[in-house]
Amino acid sequence: MKIALIFLFIAPCAISSRIDKDYSSFDSAPPEPNSRFAMLDDVRILANGLLQLGHGLKDFVHKTKGQMNDIFQKLNIFDKSFYELSLQTNEIKVEEEELRKTTSRLQANNEEIRNISLELNSKIEDLLQDKIQLQEKVGGLEEKVIKLVHIQPEVQELKEMTSLKNFVQQQDNHIRQLLKVVQEQHAQLDKQHNQIKELEEKLSNTSFQENTESSFSLKQTEPKIIPLPSHNSTAPVQEFNGVATDCTALYKRGERTSGIYSIKPNGSEAFNVYCEMKSDSSWTVIQNRVNGSLDFNQTWESYANGFGDLKGEFWLGLAKLYSIANQADYILRIELKDWKDNKRYVEYTFTLGSPETDYTLHLSEISGNIPNALPEQTKLRFSLMDHDNATKSDLNCPERYSGGWWHRACGETNLNGKYIKPRSEGKLERRRGIYWKPKKGRFYLIRSTKLMIHPTDLESFE
């Protein structure tokens, strides 16, 4: 550009000096034909230079216009994203304000309940003292009755004894009613305390979610009461030729330590599983993810047979899961922990299809304290990059989001995705990670997951 400007400046000067020279030569001698042709050549050269310069300027203008259009498009996208973030921030602030108001009301109610509890405690103490006195009176009456056994009681004394007995019985019934009322009040007080704690946790997490998407929404969901299926209720799960058929059978046998055990489901070969022993039952673990040490982007064969280390991260295997779940009705429990160490769970009744159906999963939620993120009452086929059955479209969900899972549509929950820490990579990479995606809401990155099963009919183990 600078060379073109210099050319425009020098060219007129050169032409002017040539013309002045020609004019000065008019005074002395007539122009020669050769000098005229030289002037025409200079003009032609100048015209060609100006034409090339014009083409260069035109190309430069078009190029600059295209760059400016790209910049305006990027600015529009940025403005739209900023506007959406502003709307989400305003919604979060409104929810936070409502939660603060609710917490204030609950704290006031908690104070009232605490005062009522103190009054009830004082009344209980008085009632207990009255009960002690009544017991002493009853003891005295028993002594009188023993004495009266040996003598003939008068009719009036018998009437007095009957009236005293009725009085004591009425007082005892009154005390029992008061104790029942006190227990109900204590239960309500405990419930209010739990609600206040949950709201305080939710308030602390609301401010955190303004900056990251890695924490759960702490809104508690009411457990759903759904009748348990009974397609296998005639097949009790206990032992098969002296070998336990799952972890619950081991628990009923007396095992109380979590660890690796060998089981042999009906009609299957024996294999090792990790049993998690709890206070009242035992669970067979089918998936465990803790720190991302194991790559879950495996083949269909690996997901069918299982992979990993039962002492750390592992996937038990679809074939083994089917051999266990095909024995009776089972419950699936999913335990999650986010990057702020918030723990949540959800439980489903489920049925698992055979290998011919690509291990189709059918879920019905029964309880939990996290919004559900898995489709219910729907047949979900297990899908992988080399075995995609999730959708009828040409879109391959495992190829886009990595890992194998029961997909209905791309973009849903995937607990076998790539292990990614929050904010460590771009948006596309984060959707390849382990996340929990409720029907309404954002993606929540998960730090650790555990999938476990145990039978619904525990009576069959007695």
Solvent accessible surface area in square Angstrom, and as a share of the most:
residue,aa,sasa,rsa
1,M,136,0.61
2,K,163,0.69
3,I,143,0.73
4,A,19,0.15
5,L,98,0.49
6,I,99,0.50
7,F,77,0.32
8,L,65,0.32
9,F,148,0.62
10,I,95,0.48
11,A,12,0.09
12,P,76,0.48
13,C,72,0.43
14,A,54,0.42
15,I,49,0.25
16,S,56,0.36
17,S,67,0.43
18,R,92,0.34
19,I,61,0.31
20,D,88,0.45
21,K,139,0.59
22,D,25,0.13
23,Y,134,0.51
24,S,67,0.43
25,S,42,0.27
26,F,103,0.43
27,D,132,0.68
28,S,98,0.63
29,A,53,0.41
30,P,108,0.68
31,P,42,0.27
32,E,111,0.50
33,P,83,0.52
34,N,123,0.63
35,S,43,0.28
36,R,144,0.53
37,F,131,0.55
38,A,39,0.31
39,M,62,0.28
40,L,101,0.50
41,D,67,0.34
42,D,51,0.26
43,V,81,0.46
44,R,139,0.51
45,I,112,0.57
46,L,29,0.15
47,A,55,0.43
48,N,75,0.38
49,G,18,0.17
50,L,76,0.38
51,L,109,0.54
52,Q,131,0.58
53,L,28,0.14
54,G,37,0.35
55,H,104,0.47
56,G,39,0.37
57,L,65,0.32
58,K,119,0.50
59,D,92,0.48
60,F,121,0.50
61,V,84,0.48
62,H,104,0.46
63,K,134,0.57
64,T,48,0.28
65,K,112,0.47
66,G,33,0.31
67,Q,96,0.43
68,M,96,0.43
69,N,76,0.39
70,D,75,0.39
71,I,98,0.50
72,F,112,0.47
73,Q,110,0.49
74,K,141,0.60
75,L,92,0.46
76,N,95,0.49
77,I,115,0.59
78,F,130,0.54
79,D,83,0.43
80,K,133,0.56
81,S,51,0.33
82,F,130,0.54
83,Y,133,0.50
84,E,89,0.40
85,L,108,0.54
86,S,39,0.25
87,L,79,0.39
88,Q,89,0.39
89,T,47,0.28
90,N,81,0.41
91,E,106,0.48
92,I,16,0.08
93,K,112,0.47
94,V,88,0.50
95,E,96,0.43
96,E,24,0.11
97,E,90,0.41
98,E,102,0.46
99,L,22,0.11
100,R,118,0.43
101,K,113,0.48
102,T,41,0.24
103,T,10,0.06
104,S,68,0.44
105,R,142,0.52
106,L,22,0.11
107,Q,90,0.40
108,A,54,0.42
109,N,61,0.31
110,N,14,0.07
111,E,86,0.38
112,E,104,0.47
113,I,29,0.15
114,R,106,0.39
115,N,72,0.37
116,I,75,0.38
117,S,13,0.08
118,L,113,0.56
119,E,104,0.46
120,L,22,0.11
121,N,56,0.29
122,S,55,0.35
123,K,116,0.49
124,I,29,0.15
125,E,105,0.47
126,D,80,0.41
127,L,20,0.10
128,L,82,0.41
129,Q,108,0.48
130,D,64,0.33
131,K,67,0.28
132,I,96,0.49
133,Q,102,0.45
134,L,20,0.10
135,Q,102,0.45
136,E,118,0.53
137,K,124,0.53
138,V,45,0.26
139,G,29,0.28
140,G,29,0.28
141,L,31,0.15
142,E,100,0.45
143,E,110,0.49
144,K,120,0.51
145,V,61,0.35
146,I,109,0.55
147,K,141,0.60
148,L,31,0.16
149,V,109,0.63
150,H,150,0.67
151,I,104,0.53
152,Q,172,0.76
153,P,50,0.32
154,E,115,0.51
155,V,107,0.62
156,Q,126,0.56
157,E,68,0.31
158,L,85,0.42
159,K,137,0.58
160,E,93,0.42
161,M,49,0.22
162,T,78,0.46
163,S,64,0.42
164,L,75,0.37
165,K,144,0.61
166,N,72,0.37
167,F,93,0.39
168,V,30,0.17
169,Q,107,0.48
170,Q,120,0.53
171,Q,56,0.25
172,D,42,0.22
173,N,65,0.33
174,H,93,0.42
175,I,4,0.02
176,R,158,0.58
177,Q,116,0.52
178,L,53,0.26
179,L,57,0.28
180,K,132,0.56
181,V,68,0.39
182,V,10,0.05
183,Q,125,0.56
184,E,90,0.41
185,Q,56,0.25
186,H,72,0.32
187,A,62,0.48
188,Q,102,0.45
189,L,21,0.10
190,D,82,0.43
191,K,127,0.54
192,Q,41,0.18
193,H,60,0.27
194,N,80,0.41
195,Q,63,0.28
196,I,14,0.07
197,K,124,0.52
198,E,66,0.30
199,L,27,0.14
200,E,81,0.36
201,E,87,0.39
202,K,46,0.20
203,L,25,0.13
204,S,63,0.41
205,N,6,0.03
206,T,12,0.07
207,S,56,0.36
208,F,54,0.23
209,Q,25,0.11
210,E,69,0.31
211,N,117,0.60
212,T,14,0.08
213,E,50,0.22
214,S,1,0.01
215,S,0,0.00
216,F,1,0.00
217,S,34,0.22
218,L,6,0.03
219,K,125,0.53
220,Q,65,0.29
221,T,41,0.24
222,E,149,0.67
223,P,73,0.46
224,K,93,0.39
225,I,162,0.82
226,I,48,0.24
227,P,119,0.75
228,L,85,0.42
229,P,45,0.28
230,S,79,0.51
231,H,102,0.45
232,N,26,0.13
233,S,64,0.41
234,T,128,0.74
235,A,39,0.30
236,P,86,0.54
237,V,0,0.00
238,Q,85,0.38
239,E,83,0.37
240,F,67,0.28
241,N,130,0.67
242,G,55,0.52
243,V,53,0.31
244,A,2,0.01
245,T,1,0.00
246,D,0,0.00
247,C,0,0.00
248,T,2,0.01
249,A,4,0.03
250,L,9,0.05
251,Y,17,0.06
252,K,77,0.33
253,R,119,0.43
254,G,47,0.45
255,E,62,0.28
256,R,138,0.50
257,T,96,0.56
258,S,48,0.31
259,G,17,0.16
260,I,68,0.35
261,Y,44,0.17
262,S,60,0.39
263,I,0,0.00
264,K,45,0.19
265,P,0,0.00
266,N,63,0.32
267,G,81,0.78
268,S,26,0.16
269,E,140,0.63
270,A,55,0.43
271,F,28,0.12
272,N,81,0.42
273,V,0,0.00
274,Y,59,0.22
275,C,0,0.00
276,E,27,0.12
277,M,22,0.10
278,K,69,0.29
279,S,112,0.72
280,D,105,0.54
281,S,9,0.06
282,S,0,0.00
283,W,12,0.04
284,T,1,0.01
285,V,1,0.01
286,I,5,0.02
287,Q,0,0.00
288,N,23,0.12
289,R,2,0.01
290,V,76,0.44
291,N,95,0.49
292,G,27,0.26
293,S,90,0.58
294,L,40,0.20
295,D,93,0.48
296,F,4,0.01
297,N,74,0.38
298,Q,55,0.25
299,T,73,0.42
300,W,48,0.17
301,E,122,0.55
302,S,29,0.19
303,Y,0,0.00
304,A,16,0.12
305,N,84,0.43
306,G,21,0.20
307,F,31,0.13
308,G,48,0.46
309,D,83,0.43
310,L,36,0.18
311,K,169,0.71
312,G,28,0.27
313,E,10,0.05
314,F,4,0.02
315,W,4,0.02
316,L,6,0.03
317,G,1,0.01
318,L,0,0.00
319,A,44,0.34
320,K,59,0.25
321,L,6,0.03
322,Y,54,0.20
323,S,19,0.12
324,I,0,0.00
325,A,11,0.09
326,N,83,0.43
327,Q,6,0.03
328,A,10,0.08
329,D,9,0.05
330,Y,2,0.01
331,I,20,0.10
332,L,9,0.04
333,R,44,0.16
334,I,1,0.00
335,E,40,0.18
336,L,4,0.02
337,K,53,0.23
338,D,0,0.00
339,W,49,0.17
340,K,82,0.35
341,D,82,0.43
342,N,29,0.15
343,K,139,0.59
344,R,23,0.08
345,Y,59,0.22
346,V,0,0.00
347,E,24,0.11
348,Y,0,0.00
349,T,5,0.03
350,F,9,0.04
351,T,47,0.27
352,L,20,0.10
353,G,20,0.20
354,S,30,0.20
355,P,63,0.40
356,E,149,0.67
357,T,51,0.30
358,D,21,0.11
359,Y,10,0.04
360,T,17,0.10
361,L,7,0.03
362,H,61,0.27
363,L,1,0.00
364,S,12,0.08
365,E,7,0.03
366,I,24,0.12
367,S,23,0.15
368,G,5,0.05
369,N,38,0.19
370,I,3,0.01
371,P,31,0.19
372,N,36,0.18
373,A,11,0.08
374,L,10,0.05
375,P,16,0.10
376,E,42,0.19
377,Q,111,0.49
378,T,40,0.23
379,K,159,0.67
380,L,2,0.01
381,R,101,0.37
382,F,0,0.00
383,S,0,0.00
384,L,2,0.01
385,M,93,0.42
386,D,90,0.47
387,H,60,0.27
388,D,48,0.25
389,N,47,0.24
390,A,15,0.12
391,T,41,0.24
392,K,213,0.90
393,S,69,0.44
394,D,153,0.79
395,L,76,0.38
396,N,31,0.16
397,C,0,0.00
398,P,1,0.01
399,E,96,0.43
400,R,98,0.36
401,Y,10,0.04
402,S,8,0.05
403,G,1,0.01
404,G,0,0.00
405,W,5,0.02
406,W,10,0.03
407,H,3,0.01
408,R,118,0.43
409,A,43,0.33
410,C,31,0.18
411,G,16,0.15
412,E,32,0.14
413,T,2,0.01
414,N,0,0.00
415,L,0,0.00
416,N,0,0.00
417,G,1,0.01
418,K,93,0.39
419,Y,42,0.16
420,I,9,0.05
421,K,122,0.52
422,P,37,0.23
423,R,136,0.50
424,S,66,0.43
425,E,75,0.33
426,G,47,0.45
427,K,134,0.57
428,L,115,0.57
429,E,49,0.22
430,R,37,0.13
431,R,81,0.30
432,R,62,0.23
433,G,0,0.00
434,I,3,0.01
435,Y,2,0.01
436,W,1,0.00
437,K,44,0.18
438,P,9,0.06
439,K,186,0.79
440,K,181,0.76
441,G,49,0.47
442,R,61,0.22
443,F,29,0.12
444,Y,14,0.05
445,L,8,0.04
446,I,2,0.01
447,R,88,0.32
448,S,21,0.14
449,T,3,0.02
450,K,49,0.21
451,L,1,0.00
452,M,0,0.00
453,I,0,0.00
454,H,17,0.08
455,P,1,0.01
456,T,26,0.15
457,D,65,0.34
458,L,61,0.30
459,E,131,0.59
460,S,25,0.16
461,F,4,0.02
462,E,141,0.63
